[in-house]
Amino acid sequence: MKIWKYTLFGLMLSGLALLAGASFMQSAQAQGQWPNRPIRWIVPYPAGGGTDLMARIIGSELEKVLGQPIVVENRGGASTVTGTAALAQAEPDGYTVGMVFDSLAINEALGTPVPYNPQADFSPIIKLADVPLVFIVNTSQVTMKTLPEVVAYSKSHPDWFTFGSLGPGSPHEIGVLWFKAMSKMNALVVPYKGVGPALQDVVAGQVKGMFLGVSVADDLIRQGKLRALGVTSPKRLANAPDLPTIAEQGYPEYDFVTFYGLAAPKNTPPEIVERLNKEINLILQKPEIRKRFETVGATLVGGSVKEFSDFLGANFGRFKRIFAVAGIKAK
């Protein structure tokens, strides 16, 4: 009887081992064939913006090496939460990737309820780009030519200066509030529901300035309607070398650069994540790709999966420190 029991137990173990081995072989075989169908690239913003452009340019290059279509899916809404939730909830099979931004850390620092864990529900792939903002002002309303002059004048003329912002929690407003706290600038902040309405009011003189993406402000600066006083990055822009940084104008600790990154749902096979990292790094190194993004103020980055993972982890702490200095309260 004991021999029979042991034999049956052994057969059961053998059967389980065979099933596990078959499952492993099927998984390995499926991953070895990756990709064998289109890959979805989620952009948590509407079509037509800078993030959409980056996804489509890099995606078209990625198609050439992977041999499968990259389908860009715009899932805008709720300050990136809608699209980011779709990424977190997708199958971790290597056929869904999505762009991630500072909003991961901002929403956590603000205490914004989101249907995912911003620190645990994603597999980081690569940091795509750093994207600074530019402090622009209306040239007819603000006659001063330098940032220190504007700050000094605001201190002796309370509520003279008004910033347009893209609303609470937007990088544009956080950058402004951090600069206000650091410079002790006396200014009001007026929230808007988008770049268009805010920029329209700056040009019309309803508000005197704002922090804005370089590509959006460029034409209006050339037309003389706006003046750029400084860039939020620690280094000057390659396409605007004469524009000083805010840091070099008396605020050495000011460094406010937004980023674009790419991630997959957590538990995506690491070999697929590494393959995507490798191929996209090669794309980002192409001179024609780098130049194309430099013209819109974006600096392509790249790097390893670990480097991007470490950056994301540090970014959560960074925004908590910025909020503390700027006096931004969690909800």
Backbone torsions as a table, in degrees:
resi	resn	phi	psi	omega
1	MET	NA	-44.9	179.8
2	LYS	-62.8	-40.6	179.0
3	ILE	-60.6	-41.8	-180.0
4	TRP	-62.6	-42.2	-179.7
5	LYS	-63.0	-45.9	-178.4
6	TYR	-65.0	-36.6	179.4
7	THR	-66.3	-43.4	178.8
8	LEU	-63.0	-41.4	178.7
9	PHE	-62.7	-40.4	179.0
10	GLY	-65.1	-39.7	178.3
11	LEU	-64.4	-38.9	179.3
12	MET	-64.2	-43.9	178.2
13	LEU	-62.6	-40.7	179.3
14	SER	-63.3	-40.6	179.4
15	GLY	-63.8	-43.5	178.4
16	LEU	-63.2	-39.5	179.4
17	ALA	-64.1	-40.8	178.6
18	LEU	-64.0	-42.3	178.4
19	LEU	-63.0	-44.8	179.8
20	ALA	-63.0	-40.9	179.2
21	GLY	-64.6	-40.7	179.2
22	ALA	-64.5	-42.2	179.4
23	SER	-62.8	-42.0	180.0
24	PHE	-63.7	-42.6	-178.9
25	MET	-63.8	-40.0	179.3
26	GLN	-64.6	-42.5	179.6
27	SER	-63.7	-45.0	-179.2
28	ALA	-64.6	-39.6	179.3
29	GLN	-64.5	-42.6	-179.7
30	ALA	-63.5	-42.2	-179.9
31	GLN	-68.9	-33.6	178.6
32	GLY	-65.2	-27.4	180.0
33	GLN	-88.7	-5.0	-176.8
34	TRP	-66.1	138.4	-8.2
35	PRO	-92.6	142.1	177.2
36	ASN	-120.3	14.9	174.9
37	ARG	-158.7	172.0	-176.8
38	PRO	-59.9	150.2	178.1
39	ILE	-108.8	131.4	180.0
40	ARG	-89.7	130.2	179.0
41	TRP	-117.1	105.6	-176.7
42	ILE	-84.1	130.6	173.5
43	VAL	-117.2	116.1	-175.5
44	PRO	-80.6	33.0	175.9
45	TYR	-136.4	158.8	176.9
46	PRO	-63.3	162.2	178.5
47	ALA	-66.0	149.7	172.7
48	GLY	104.1	-13.3	-179.0
49	GLY	-90.2	-175.5	-178.3
50	GLY	-64.9	-36.6	179.7
51	THR	-68.1	-39.2	178.1
52	ASP	-64.2	-42.4	179.1
53	LEU	-61.2	-44.6	-179.6
54	MET	-62.5	-43.2	179.2
55	ALA	-60.7	-41.8	-176.5
56	ARG	-73.4	-37.1	179.1
57	ILE	-69.3	-49.6	179.8
58	ILE	-68.1	-38.4	178.6
59	GLY	-60.8	-39.9	-179.9
60	SER	-66.5	-34.4	176.3
61	GLU	-71.6	-37.5	-178.6
62	LEU	-66.9	-34.7	177.4
63	GLU	-56.4	-37.2	-175.9
64	LYS	-64.9	-35.8	-176.7
65	VAL	-91.8	-28.3	-179.5
66	LEU	-89.2	-21.5	178.5
67	GLY	75.5	16.0	177.9
68	GLN	-135.2	150.6	178.7
69	PRO	-65.0	143.8	170.6
70	ILE	-105.4	113.7	-174.7
71	VAL	-100.1	110.3	179.5
72	VAL	-79.0	126.8	-179.0
73	GLU	-119.6	111.9	-179.8
74	ASN	-84.7	118.5	-178.6
75	ARG	-127.3	66.2	-179.1
76	GLY	-74.3	161.1	175.6
77	GLY	132.7	147.0	173.7
78	ALA	55.5	43.4	177.6
79	SER	54.3	48.8	178.0
80	THR	79.6	-6.5	-174.9
81	VAL	-64.3	-38.7	-177.5
82	THR	-60.3	-51.4	-178.8
83	GLY	-70.0	-37.4	-179.7
84	THR	-66.9	-36.1	176.2
85	ALA	-64.9	-39.8	178.2
86	ALA	-62.2	-37.4	177.5
87	LEU	-67.0	-47.0	-178.0
88	ALA	-61.9	-33.4	-174.9
89	GLN	-90.7	-1.7	-178.8
90	ALA	-75.6	160.2	176.8
91	GLU	-65.9	135.5	-179.3
92	PRO	-84.0	57.0	-174.7
93	ASP	-107.6	5.9	179.7
94	GLY	88.3	3.0	-177.6
95	TYR	-108.3	9.4	172.7
96	THR	-138.3	125.5	171.6
97	VAL	-129.2	167.4	179.9
98	GLY	-159.6	156.4	179.4
99	MET	-83.7	139.9	178.0
100	VAL	-125.5	156.2	-171.3
101	PHE	-141.4	-174.4	176.1
102	ASP	-60.3	-17.8	-179.4
103	SER	-58.9	-25.8	175.5
104	LEU	-57.5	-49.3	-178.4
105	ALA	-77.2	-36.7	-178.1
106	ILE	-63.8	-46.9	-178.9
107	ASN	-62.8	-36.9	178.2
108	GLU	-68.7	-42.9	-179.6
109	ALA	-64.5	-32.4	178.9
110	LEU	-79.8	-15.2	-175.2
111	GLY	77.3	24.2	179.8
112	THR	-70.1	125.8	178.2
113	PRO	-66.1	126.9	178.0
114	VAL	-133.9	149.7	-176.7
115	PRO	-84.8	36.8	178.6
116	TYR	-161.1	162.8	175.8
117	ASN	-95.0	110.1	-174.2
118	PRO	-63.2	-20.6	-178.3
119	GLN	-100.5	-8.3	-172.8
120	ALA	-130.4	-13.6	-171.7
121	ASP	-97.5	15.5	-177.0
122	PHE	-136.5	150.2	172.3
123	SER	-105.2	105.1	-179.6
124	PRO	-61.0	140.2	178.7
125	ILE	-111.0	-58.0	-175.7
126	ILE	-164.6	146.8	171.3
127	LYS	-85.5	119.6	-174.8
128	LEU	-84.0	-48.0	-172.7
129	ALA	-158.7	154.3	167.2
130	ASP	-102.9	135.6	-175.8
131	VAL	-132.1	102.1	179.2
132	PRO	-78.9	170.5	174.7
133	LEU	-112.6	163.6	178.4
134	VAL	-121.9	136.0	175.6
135	PHE	-84.1	109.7	-178.1
136	ILE	-115.1	151.5	177.9
137	VAL	-134.9	159.4	174.8
138	ASN	-74.6	124.7	-173.8
139	THR	-68.9	-27.7	-180.0
140	SER	-81.6	-26.7	-179.1
141	GLN	-90.3	-28.2	-177.9
142	VAL	-122.3	104.1	-175.2
143	THR	-86.3	-16.9	179.6
144	MET	-66.0	145.6	-174.7
145	LYS	-98.0	-14.7	-176.5
146	THR	-126.4	158.5	179.6
147	LEU	-63.7	-46.5	178.9
148	PRO	-57.9	-34.6	178.9
149	GLU	-66.6	-41.7	-179.7
150	VAL	-65.2	-44.7	179.8
151	VAL	-61.4	-46.2	-179.1
152	ALA	-62.2	-42.6	-179.3
153	TYR	-65.9	-38.0	-179.3
154	SER	-64.4	-32.7	-178.4
155	LYS	-69.3	-30.5	179.7
156	SER	-95.7	-2.8	179.2
157	HIS	-133.8	79.6	-176.6
158	PRO	-53.2	135.9	176.3
159	ASP	64.6	12.6	175.0
160	TRP	-68.4	-43.7	-175.8
161	PHE	-92.0	136.4	176.7
162	THR	-126.6	130.5	175.9
163	PHE	-97.6	134.5	165.7
164	GLY	-86.6	141.4	178.1
165	SER	-134.5	168.4	178.0
166	LEU	-95.5	20.9	173.8
167	GLY	99.3	162.9	-179.2
168	PRO	-56.5	133.5	178.3
169	GLY	90.6	-10.9	178.1
170	SER	-78.3	145.4	176.3
171	PRO	-55.0	-35.5	180.0
172	HIS	-59.7	-43.4	-179.2
173	GLU	-74.7	-39.5	179.6
174	ILE	-62.2	-41.8	177.5
175	GLY	-60.7	-41.0	178.3
176	VAL	-64.9	-48.1	-177.1
177	LEU	-63.9	-37.0	178.3
178	TRP	-66.8	-42.0	178.7
179	PHE	-66.3	-41.2	177.5
180	LYS	-57.4	-45.7	-178.1
181	ALA	-66.5	-39.3	-177.5
182	MET	-72.2	-39.6	-174.9
183	SER	-91.7	-11.7	-173.9
184	LYS	61.1	28.9	179.1
185	MET	-68.1	137.3	178.7
186	ASN	-92.7	107.2	-176.0
187	ALA	-157.1	152.7	174.1
188	LEU	-97.2	150.8	177.9
189	VAL	-116.9	124.0	-177.0
190	VAL	-111.6	115.3	-177.8
191	PRO	-78.6	143.1	174.8
192	TYR	-126.4	166.5	-178.0
193	LYS	-94.8	8.4	178.4
194	GLY	177.9	167.7	-179.9
195	VAL	-63.0	-43.1	-176.3
196	GLY	-55.1	-57.8	-180.0
197	PRO	-61.3	-38.4	-180.0
198	ALA	-65.7	-47.2	-179.1
199	LEU	-64.5	-38.3	178.3
200	GLN	-59.3	-41.0	-179.6
201	ASP	-74.0	-29.3	174.5
202	VAL	-66.6	-46.2	179.7
203	VAL	-62.6	-37.1	-179.5
204	ALA	-79.2	-10.6	179.9
205	GLY	85.8	9.7	177.4
206	GLN	-70.6	-35.6	168.1
207	VAL	-126.7	156.7	-169.4
208	LYS	-90.3	-22.3	-178.5
209	GLY	-169.5	179.4	177.6
210	MET	-168.6	168.3	169.8
211	PHE	-94.8	131.0	-170.2
212	LEU	-145.1	153.6	174.2
213	GLY	-64.4	143.8	-175.8
214	VAL	-58.3	-44.8	-175.2
215	SER	-64.3	-31.6	-179.1
216	VAL	-73.5	-36.3	-174.5
217	ALA	-87.0	-18.1	-168.2
218	ASP	-54.2	-52.3	-177.0
219	ASP	-62.3	-41.7	-178.3
220	LEU	-69.1	-29.6	175.3
221	ILE	-68.7	-43.7	179.2
222	ARG	-63.9	-32.3	179.4
223	GLN	-77.4	-8.5	179.0
224	GLY	84.6	6.0	179.4
225	LYS	-81.0	-28.1	178.5
226	LEU	-125.2	155.0	174.2
227	ARG	-125.5	134.3	176.4
228	ALA	-90.8	126.8	-178.8
229	LEU	-99.1	-22.7	-178.9
230	GLY	179.5	157.6	177.9
231	VAL	-109.7	145.7	-173.1
232	THR	-80.6	-7.6	-179.5
233	SER	-79.6	160.6	179.4
234	PRO	-73.5	-17.8	178.1
235	LYS	-122.9	154.5	177.6
236	ARG	-66.8	155.2	-179.3
237	LEU	-75.9	142.9	179.5
238	ALA	-62.8	-34.8	-178.2
239	ASN	-92.3	2.1	176.4
240	ALA	-145.9	63.7	-174.0
241	PRO	-65.9	-18.2	179.9
242	ASP	-86.4	-8.4	179.9
243	LEU	-86.6	116.0	-178.2
244	PRO	-71.8	156.0	173.9
245	THR	-78.2	159.1	173.7
246	ILE	-64.7	-36.1	-178.2
247	ALA	-59.6	-41.2	-176.3
248	GLU	-79.4	-2.2	179.9
249	GLN	-103.7	26.8	175.6
250	GLY	112.5	3.7	-177.9
251	TYR	-131.8	68.6	-171.1
252	PRO	-60.2	-21.4	-179.2
253	GLU	-89.5	-3.3	-177.4
254	TYR	-82.1	116.6	-180.0
255	ASP	-147.3	99.0	-176.6
256	PHE	-128.1	94.7	-178.7
257	VAL	-121.2	125.9	175.2
258	THR	-81.2	162.0	-178.9
259	PHE	-131.5	156.6	169.9
260	TYR	-115.8	129.4	178.5
261	GLY	-134.0	171.2	178.6
262	LEU	-126.9	136.1	-179.7
263	ALA	-141.5	168.9	175.7
264	ALA	-127.3	167.9	175.2
265	PRO	-61.2	151.1	178.2
266	LYS	-58.8	150.5	-179.2
267	ASN	74.5	10.4	170.3
268	THR	-62.5	134.9	-176.9
269	PRO	-50.6	128.9	-175.6
270	PRO	-60.2	-30.2	179.4
271	GLU	-67.7	-30.8	176.5
272	ILE	-72.7	-42.5	177.2
273	VAL	-58.6	-44.5	-179.3
274	GLU	-67.1	-36.9	178.4
275	ARG	-64.1	-44.6	177.7
276	LEU	-62.5	-41.7	178.7
277	ASN	-60.2	-45.4	-178.7
278	LYS	-61.8	-48.8	-175.8
279	GLU	-67.8	-39.4	-178.5
280	ILE	-71.5	-34.9	174.7
281	ASN	-57.7	-42.7	178.7
282	LEU	-64.1	-37.7	178.2
283	ILE	-65.5	-43.9	-177.2
284	LEU	-66.5	-19.7	-179.8
285	GLN	-85.7	-7.7	-179.5
286	LYS	-69.3	127.1	-177.3
287	PRO	-56.0	-39.9	-177.6
288	GLU	-68.6	-31.6	177.0
289	ILE	-72.3	-44.5	179.9
290	ARG	-60.8	-44.4	-178.4
291	LYS	-64.4	-38.3	-178.4
292	ARG	-62.0	-38.0	-178.8
293	PHE	-83.9	-28.1	176.0
294	GLU	-61.2	-32.9	-179.1
295	THR	-66.4	-19.0	177.7
296	VAL	-108.9	14.9	173.5
297	GLY	84.4	11.0	179.6
298	ALA	-101.4	134.7	176.6
299	THR	-105.5	114.9	-179.8
300	LEU	-68.6	143.2	-171.4
301	VAL	-116.3	-70.8	-174.8
302	GLY	78.5	-157.7	-177.8
303	GLY	111.7	-179.6	-175.9
304	SER	-81.5	167.0	175.3
305	VAL	-60.8	-43.4	-179.7
306	LYS	-63.0	-41.5	-180.0
307	GLU	-61.0	-41.5	179.4
308	PHE	-70.3	-38.8	177.8
309	SER	-61.7	-43.3	178.5
310	ASP	-64.5	-39.9	178.8
311	PHE	-61.4	-45.7	-179.7
312	LEU	-60.8	-42.6	179.6
313	GLY	-61.7	-43.2	179.9
314	ALA	-68.7	-29.8	-176.1
315	ASN	-66.3	-30.9	177.7
316	PHE	-63.0	-45.0	177.8
317	GLY	-67.6	-36.5	-179.7
318	ARG	-59.1	-46.0	-178.2
319	PHE	-71.0	-30.8	175.3
320	LYS	-64.2	-38.4	178.0
321	ARG	-68.4	-41.4	178.5
322	ILE	-62.0	-43.2	179.7
323	PHE	-61.0	-39.3	-178.9
324	ALA	-65.0	-44.3	-180.0
325	VAL	-67.6	-42.1	-175.4
326	ALA	-81.0	-8.2	-179.8
327	GLY	73.4	26.5	178.8
328	ILE	-84.2	124.2	-176.7
329	LYS	-96.2	142.8	174.2
330	ALA	-68.8	156.5	-178.4
331	LYS	-71.2	NA	NA
